[in-house]
Amino acid sequence: MNGATLNLGTSTVNVYGDIINNGTIVPGTSTVKMIGTTDQTISGTGTNTFNKLTVDKSNGNVIISQSPVNVENILTMNDGDINNSELLTLGTTGNTGTLSYNSGNILGQFKRHVDSDETSLMLFPVDKGT
């Protein structure tokens, strides 16, 4: 996508390849699922914002490069690592966001928004990598 705006609305998008975004993603209330069987990349110079992002990889990892990725509401990690050279952010100002965690690690910078009245346990599944 080059210079365009993609409005995801309320959809669920199953991604088997790469996301190369040189435009704008308007997340709506959608869910984007990274479910390919090899490494998948989220890259480009555009704004990569998702409402819900799921990593469910039987093989390979999700690689974040070129620009930060923002997950506004729910990051689900079922299987596979997130290998990011750019910042991965969960939540927004006033919204802590939810990490639904089963397996995998974040191999890079990970930022979580924390509300002042947050009382639940906060997970940070980060690893130093190799």
Residue pairs with C-beta under 8 A, 6 or more apart in sequence:
1 20
1 21
1 22
1 23
1 44
1 46
2 22
2 23
3 22
3 23
4 23
4 24
5 23
5 24
5 25
5 26
6 21
6 23
6 24
6 25
6 26
7 26
7 28
8 25
8 26
8 27
8 28
8 30
8 32
8 51
9 28
9 29
9 30
10 28
10 29
10 30
11 28
11 30
11 31
12 30
12 31
12 32
12 33
13 30
13 31
13 32
13 33
14 33
14 35
15 32
15 33
15 34
15 35
15 36
15 40
16 35
16 36
16 37
16 40
17 36
17 40
18 40
18 41
18 42
18 43
19 32
19 40
19 41
19 42
19 43
19 44
19 48
20 41
20 43
20 44
21 42
21 43
21 44
21 45
21 46
21 47
21 48
21 67
22 44
22 45
22 46
23 44
23 46
23 47
24 46
24 47
25 46
25 47
25 48
25 49
25 50
26 49
27 49
27 50
27 51
27 72
28 51
29 51
30 50
30 51
30 52
31 51
31 52
31 53
31 54
31 74
32 50
32 52
32 53
32 54
33 54
33 56
34 40
34 42
34 53
34 54
34 55
34 56
34 57
34 62
34 80
35 54
35 56
35 57
36 57
36 60
37 57
37 58
37 59
37 60
38 59
38 60
39 60
39 61
39 62
39 63
40 57
40 60
40 61
40 62
40 63
41 62
41 63
41 64
41 65
42 48
42 62
42 63
42 64
42 65
42 69
43 63
43 64
43 65
43 66
43 67
44 66
44 67
45 66
45 67
46 67
47 67
48 64
48 67
48 68
48 69
48 70
49 69
49 70
49 71
49 72
50 69
50 70
50 71
50 72
51 71
51 72
51 73
51 74
52 71
52 73
52 74
52 75
52 76
53 69
53 71
53 74
53 75
53 76
54 76
54 78
55 62
55 75
55 76
55 77
55 78
55 79
55 80
55 82
55 104
56 76
56 78
56 79
56 80
57 79
57 80
58 79
58 80
59 80
60 80
61 80
61 81
61 82
61 83
61 107
62 80
62 81
62 82
62 83
63 83
63 84
64 82
64 83
64 84
64 85
64 86
64 88
64 108
65 84
65 85
65 86
66 86
67 86
68 86
68 87
68 88
68 89
69 84
69 86
69 87
69 88
69 89
70 89
70 92
71 88
71 89
71 90
71 91
71 97
72 91
72 92
72 95
72 97
73 91
73 95
73 97
73 98
74 97
74 98
74 99
74 100
75 90
75 97
75 98
75 99
75 100
76 100
76 101
77 99
77 100
77 101
77 102
77 103
77 104
77 125
78 102
78 103
78 104
79 102
79 103
79 104
80 103
80 104
81 104
81 105
81 106
81 107
81 127
82 88
82 104
82 105
82 106
82 107
82 108
83 107
83 108
83 129
84 106
84 107
84 108
84 109
84 110
85 108
86 108
86 109
87 108
87 109
87 110
87 111
88 106
88 108
88 109
88 110
88 111
89 110
89 111
89 112
89 113
90 97
90 98
90 99
90 110
90 111
90 112
90 113
91 97
91 112
91 113
91 114
92 113
93 113
94 113
94 115
95 113
95 115
96 112
96 113
96 114
96 115
96 118
96 122
97 112
97 113
99 112
99 122
99 123
99 125
101 123
101 125
104 125
105 125
105 126
105 127
106 124
106 125
106 126
106 127
107 126
107 127
107 128
107 129
108 126
110 124
110 126
112 122
112 124
114 122
